[in-house]
Amino acid sequence: MADPDYWEDAILHISKRDDVLSKIIEQNLEPRLNPHGDVFRTLIKSIVGQQISIQAADATWDRMVGLLGEINPNEICKAGLMDLRGCGLSMRKAEYISGVSEMWMDGRLDIDWGGLEQIEIRDRLLSIRGVGPWTVDMVLIFSLGFTDVLPTGDVGLLRAVENNYAGGRRLSAEEVMAIAEPWRPYRTVATWYLWRTIDAEPVSY
């Protein structure tokens, strides 16, 4: 994980280079991102949240906690697909979540993720059924604390950039990346504050 002291450096770096974000940061200084190191949790919660609203994802997650007690590979593997479906998951998502849990239980994913480079993490995670670029970005941000992640597959980030930099006009991923270039090497921090303009209540994966 990144040294927690990087946050102040990131704020200064971004604020000097981007007047729009400087104002957003001033209005939303706290809370800050607090990566938790639990890759399994982020994988499962991200799969739950794929292509549904935050509210629907939270409700499904709460039902899973009610069913399983604790969201861990062992409890998920003991539950059947229909039990998981009863929490509000589609059959496909239930299969994805069961598959990740089985891979964790047999050791294929129970590794030192924090000791890997970002590109290696991406390669390993993208080989898993049900895991796409957005889910990988959530792992890099919320679990492992990489400082320079720009999740261009995240609708919230795209809308935030469009609203604050393009008057609401739809932008391509390439246009968003160009706007974000001055934020390097702290695009995670910029993303965190742009998310606050969409939803003041921080979401965690």
Backbone hydrogen bonds in HBPLUS format (Angstrom, degrees):
<---DONOR---> <-ACCEPTOR-->    atom                        ^
c    i                          cat <-CA-CA->   ^        H-A-AA   ^      H-
h    n   atom  resd res      DA  || num        DHA   H-A  angle D-A-AA Bond
n    s   type  num  typ     dist DA aas  dist angle  dist       angle   num
A0006-TYR N   A0003-ASP O   2.99 MM   3  5.83 170.8  2.00 128.4 131.1     1
A0007-TRP N   A0004-PRO O   3.45 MM   3  6.28 169.8  2.46 120.3 121.5     2
A0010-ALA N   A0006-TYR O   2.80 MM   4  6.03 152.9  1.87 154.4 163.4     3
A0011-ILE N   A0007-TRP O   2.93 MM   4  6.23 158.7  1.98 152.8 157.4     4
A0012-LEU N   A0008-GLU O   3.11 MM   4  6.35 166.5  2.13 151.9 154.8     5
A0013-HIS N   A0009-ASP O   2.91 MM   4  6.05 163.2  1.94 150.0 155.2     6
A0014-ILE N   A0010-ALA O   2.90 MM   4  6.04 174.0  1.90 158.8 159.8     7
A0015-SER N   A0011-ILE O   2.92 MM   4  5.88 164.7  1.94 149.0 154.1     8
A0016-LYS N   A0012-LEU O   3.10 MM   4  6.13 151.7  2.19 145.4 151.3     9
A0017-ARG N   A0014-ILE O   3.03 MM   3  5.26 134.5  2.24 102.5 115.2    10
A0018-ASP N   A0014-ILE O   2.92 MM   4  5.90 124.7  2.23 153.3 168.3    11
A0022-SER N   A0018-ASP O   2.94 MM   4  6.09 148.8  2.04 146.6 156.6    12
A0023-LYS N   A0019-ASP O   3.25 MM   4  6.45 156.4  2.31 144.9 147.7    13
A0024-ILE N   A0020-VAL O   3.21 MM   4  6.54 158.8  2.25 144.8 151.0    14
A0025-ILE N   A0021-LEU O   2.80 MM   4  5.95 164.8  1.82 158.1 161.1    15
A0026-GLU N   A0022-SER O   3.08 MM   4  6.28 158.7  2.13 144.0 149.6    16
A0027-GLN N   A0023-LYS O   3.23 MM   4  6.46 144.1  2.37 143.0 151.3    17
A0028-ASN N   A0025-ILE O   3.01 MM   3  5.07 148.7  2.12 103.2 113.0    18
A0036-HIS N   A0142-PHE O   3.03 MM 106  6.58 148.6  2.13 160.5 158.1    19
A0037-GLY N   A0143-SER O   2.80 MM 106  4.28 129.4  2.06 117.7 127.4    20
A0042-THR N   A0038-ASP O   3.25 MM   4  6.59 163.2  2.28 151.8 156.1    21
A0043-LEU N   A0039-VAL O   2.94 MM   4  6.16 161.5  1.97 156.2 161.5    22
A0044-ILE N   A0040-PHE O   3.01 MM   4  6.27 169.7  2.02 160.7 162.2    23
A0045-LYS N   A0041-ARG O   2.86 MM   4  6.00 171.2  1.87 155.7 158.8    24
A0046-SER N   A0042-THR O   2.85 MM   4  5.75 152.4  1.92 144.6 152.0    25
A0047-ILE N   A0043-LEU O   3.03 MM   4  6.22 155.0  2.09 145.7 152.1    26
A0048-VAL N   A0044-ILE O   3.00 MM   4  6.28 161.0  2.04 151.8 157.1    27
A0049-GLY N   A0045-LYS O   3.06 MM   4  6.24 147.2  2.17 136.9 145.4    28
A0050-GLN N   A0047-ILE O   3.29 MM   3  5.27 160.4  2.33 102.8 108.6    29
A0057-ALA N   A0053-SER O   2.93 MM   4  6.16 159.9  1.97 151.0 157.1    30
A0058-ASP N   A0054-ILE O   2.86 MM   4  6.06 160.1  1.90 151.9 156.9    31
A0059-ALA N   A0055-GLN O   3.05 MM   4  6.27 156.7  2.11 145.4 151.5    32
A0060-THR N   A0056-ALA O   3.00 MM   4  6.25 159.3  2.05 148.4 153.7    33
A0061-TRP N   A0057-ALA O   2.88 MM   4  6.08 162.5  1.91 151.6 156.8    34
A0062-ASP N   A0058-ASP O   2.92 MM   4  6.10 160.4  1.96 148.8 153.8    35
A0063-ARG N   A0059-ALA O   3.08 MM   4  6.33 151.9  2.16 143.2 150.5    36
A0064-MET N   A0060-THR O   2.96 MM   4  6.28 148.6  2.06 147.0 156.2    37
A0065-VAL N   A0061-TRP O   2.93 MM   4  6.28 154.3  1.99 152.1 159.1    38
A0066-GLY N   A0062-ASP O   2.94 MM   4  6.21 153.7  2.01 143.3 150.8    39
A0067-LEU N   A0063-ARG O   2.92 MM   4  6.18 146.2  2.03 143.1 152.0    40
A0068-LEU N   A0064-MET O   2.79 MM   4  5.89 174.8  1.79 158.3 159.8    41
A0069-GLY N   A0065-VAL O   2.74 MM   4  5.01 147.6  1.84 134.3 142.8    42
A0076-ILE N   A0072-ASN O   3.10 MM   4  6.28 164.0  2.13 161.2 166.1    43
A0077-CYS N   A0073-PRO O   2.94 MM   4  6.06 158.5  1.99 148.9 154.8    44
A0078-LYS N   A0074-ASN O   3.06 MM   4  6.29 143.0  2.20 144.0 153.9    45
A0079-ALA N   A0075-GLU O   3.18 MM   4  6.40 136.9  2.37 138.1 148.6    46
A0079-ALA N   A0076-ILE O   3.16 MM   3  5.16 129.8  2.43  94.7 107.8    47
A0083-ASP N   A0080-GLY O   3.11 MM   3  5.15 122.8  2.45  96.0 110.4    48
A0084-LEU N   A0080-GLY O   3.09 MM   4  6.48 158.3  2.14 151.5 156.9    49
A0085-ARG N   A0081-LEU O   2.83 MM   4  6.10 154.1  1.90 146.4 154.6    50
A0086-GLY N   A0082-MET O   2.94 MM   4  6.10 141.9  2.09 137.5 146.9    51
A0087-CYS N   A0084-LEU O   2.99 MM   3  5.36 155.3  2.05 108.3 116.2    52
A0088-GLY N   A0085-ARG O   2.89 MM   3  5.39 162.7  1.92 116.6 122.0    53
A0094-ALA N   A0090-SER O   2.92 MM   4  6.16 160.5  1.96 152.9 158.9    54
A0095-GLU N   A0091-MET O   2.92 MM   4  6.16 152.2  2.00 146.9 154.1    55
A0096-TYR N   A0092-ARG O   2.90 MM   4  6.22 156.2  1.95 149.2 156.0    56
A0097-ILE N   A0093-LYS O   2.88 MM   4  6.09 169.2  1.89 156.6 158.4    57
A0098-SER N   A0094-ALA O   2.97 MM   4  6.10 158.4  2.02 144.6 150.9    58
A0099-GLY N   A0095-GLU O   2.86 MM   4  5.98 154.5  1.93 146.3 153.9    59
A0100-VAL N   A0096-TYR O   2.93 MM   4  6.24 160.2  1.97 155.5 159.8    60
A0101-SER N   A0097-ILE O   3.09 MM   4  6.22 160.9  2.12 144.2 149.7    61
A0102-GLU N   A0098-SER O   2.91 MM   4  6.16 155.5  1.97 149.0 155.5    62
A0103-MET N   A0099-GLY O   3.02 MM   4  6.23 158.6  2.06 148.9 154.6    63
A0104-TRP N   A0100-VAL O   2.94 MM   4  6.20 146.6  2.06 145.3 154.9    64
A0105-MET N   A0101-SER O   2.89 MM   4  6.14 157.3  1.94 148.7 154.8    65
A0106-ASP N   A0102-GLU O   3.01 MM   4  6.25 152.0  2.09 148.1 154.7    66
A0108-ARG N   A0103-MET O   2.93 MM   5  5.25 121.3  2.28 161.5 165.1    67
A0107-GLY N   A0104-TRP O   3.15 MM   3  5.18 159.2  2.20 103.0 108.7    68
A0111-ILE N   A0109-LEU O   2.93 MM   2  5.57 128.2  2.21 107.8  92.4    69
A0113-TRP N   A0111-ILE O   3.01 MM   2  5.72 121.3  2.37 110.2  93.9    70
A0115-GLY N   A0112-ASP O   3.12 MM   3  5.57 155.7  2.18 110.2 117.5    71
A0116-LEU N   A0113-TRP O   3.12 MM   3  5.51 168.6  2.14 118.3 120.0    72
A0120-GLU N   A0117-GLU O   3.09 MM   3  5.36 120.2  2.47 102.2 116.7    73
A0121-ILE N   A0117-GLU O   3.01 MM   4  6.34 156.1  2.07 155.8 163.2    74
A0122-ARG N   A0118-GLN O   2.97 MM   4  6.23 163.2  2.00 152.8 157.0    75
A0123-ASP N   A0119-ILE O   3.01 MM   4  6.24 162.8  2.04 145.3 149.7    76
A0124-ARG N   A0120-GLU O   3.02 MM   4  6.18 163.9  2.04 149.3 153.3    77
A0125-LEU N   A0121-ILE O   2.94 MM   4  6.08 168.2  1.95 156.8 160.2    78
A0126-LEU N   A0122-ARG O   2.89 MM   4  5.87 163.9  1.92 154.2 158.9    79
A0128-ILE N   A0125-LEU O   3.01 MM   3  5.54 165.8  2.03 118.0 122.3    80
A0131-VAL N   A0128-ILE O   3.13 MM   3  5.59 161.8  2.17 136.7 136.1    81
A0136-VAL N   A0132-GLY O   3.09 MM   4  6.38 159.2  2.13 155.7 162.3    82
A0137-ASP N   A0133-PRO O   2.93 MM   4  6.19 157.3  1.98 149.7 155.7    83
A0138-MET N   A0134-TRP O   3.03 MM   4  6.38 151.5  2.11 148.7 156.2    84
A0139-VAL N   A0135-THR O   3.08 MM   4  6.43 152.0  2.16 147.2 154.4    85
A0140-LEU N   A0136-VAL O   2.93 MM   4  6.26 162.8  1.96 155.9 160.5    86
A0141-ILE N   A0137-ASP O   2.92 MM   4  6.11 150.8  2.01 148.2 155.9    87
A0142-PHE N   A0138-MET O   2.79 MM   4  5.69 156.1  1.84 150.5 155.2    88
A0143-SER N   A0139-VAL O   3.01 MM   4  5.01 144.2  2.14 123.7 134.3    89
A0144-LEU N   A0139-VAL O   3.06 MM   5  6.39 159.6  2.11 162.8 168.4    90
A0146-PHE N   A0140-LEU O   2.90 MM   6  5.53 161.9  1.93 157.6 157.4    91
A0188-THR N   A0147-THR O   3.05 MM  41  5.14 156.9  2.10 125.8 127.3    92
A0152-THR N   A0150-LEU O   2.92 MM   2  5.83 123.1  2.25 115.3  98.9    93
A0154-ASP N   A0151-PRO O   2.95 MM   3  5.54 162.2  1.98 123.8 125.9    94
A0158-LEU N   A0154-ASP O   3.11 MM   4  6.42 167.1  2.13 155.6 159.3    95
A0159-ARG N   A0155-VAL O   2.90 MM   4  6.12 167.1  1.92 157.7 160.6    96
A0160-ALA N   A0156-GLY O   2.98 MM   4  6.11 155.0  2.04 144.3 151.7    97
A0161-VAL N   A0157-LEU O   2.94 MM   4  6.21 160.9  1.98 157.1 161.1    98
A0162-GLU N   A0158-LEU O   2.92 MM   4  6.13 165.9  1.94 152.4 156.8    99
A0163-ASN N   A0159-ARG O   2.84 MM   4  5.96 159.8  1.88 149.7 155.2   100
A0164-ASN N   A0160-ALA O   3.05 MM   4  6.09 155.0  2.11 144.3 150.6   101
A0165-TYR N   A0161-VAL O   2.82 MM   4  5.60 141.5  1.97 150.2 157.9   102
A0166-ALA N   A0162-GLU O   2.97 MM   4  4.84 143.9  2.10 124.6 130.9   103
A0168-GLY N   A0162-GLU O   2.83 MM   6  4.79 164.0  1.85 129.2 124.3   104
A0169-ARG N   A0166-ALA O   2.99 MM   3  5.33 166.5  2.00 118.2 121.0   105
A0175-GLU N   A0172-SER O   3.10 MM   3  5.15 118.5  2.49  96.0 110.5   106
A0176-VAL N   A0172-SER O   3.03 MM   4  6.38 157.7  2.08 152.5 158.7   107
A0177-MET N   A0173-ALA O   2.91 MM   4  6.14 155.7  1.97 147.0 153.8   108
A0178-ALA N   A0174-GLU O   3.02 MM   4  6.26 147.1  2.13 141.2 149.8   109
A0179-ILE N   A0175-GLU O   3.06 MM   4  6.34 158.6  2.11 148.0 153.0   110
A0180-ALA N   A0176-VAL O   2.96 MM   4  6.16 148.4  2.06 145.3 154.7   111
A0181-GLU N   A0178-ALA O   3.27 MM   3  5.24 153.3  2.35  98.9 106.7   112
A0183-TRP N   A0180-ALA O   2.90 MM   3  5.45 150.6  1.99 119.7 129.1   113
A0184-ARG N   A0181-GLU O   3.25 MM   3  5.85 162.5  2.28 118.0 122.4   114
A0186-TYR N   A0183-TRP O   2.84 MM   3  5.61 160.3  1.88 131.1 136.2   115
A0190-ALA N   A0186-TYR O   3.21 MM   4  6.61 161.5  2.25 151.3 156.4   116
A0191-THR N   A0187-ARG O   2.90 MM   4  6.02 158.0  1.95 143.7 149.9   117
A0192-TRP N   A0188-THR O   2.92 MM   4  6.19 155.9  1.98 148.3 154.7   118
A0193-TYR N   A0189-VAL O   3.16 MM   4  6.51 157.5  2.21 151.5 155.6   119
A0194-LEU N   A0190-ALA O   2.92 MM   4  6.16 153.8  1.99 150.5 158.8   120
A0195-TRP N   A0191-THR O   2.88 MM   4  6.06 153.8  1.94 154.0 160.4   121
A0196-ARG N   A0193-TYR O   3.12 MM   3  5.13 129.1  2.39  93.4 106.6   122
A0197-THR N   A0194-LEU O   3.04 MM   3  5.44 146.3  2.16 108.1 117.5   123
A0198-ILE N   A0195-TRP O   2.98 MM   3  5.29 151.3  2.06 108.4 117.5   124
A0199-ASP N   A0195-TRP O   2.91 MM   4  6.16 164.4  1.94 160.4 165.3   125
